[in-house]
């Protein structure tokens, strides 16, 4: 497995999370919570955007969420969003929102587990 494929197979990269926290792990956990809340709101709006043909706006949504996923170390979310951001098939609905929701939940669960094991 190549390093990039290995990274993409991870739900949550704890090393990246700790590095990006710059010593403020409790504060970074709070930011991660805000990310999850924000993305859930955005996710609820994506089907309507696609149906309305607002593809540039939808691509911008993917890009914004991809940046947060990269910052927090959510490797599979990052990869999925990056694929959608470049894929011309979104007009036909060729993106799996259920899979995205599952990946988002897996990342949130991983962060919760990391928080509990860190005693923060």
Order of alpha helices (4+ residues) and beta strands (2+ residues): alpha-alpha-alpha-alpha-alpha-alpha
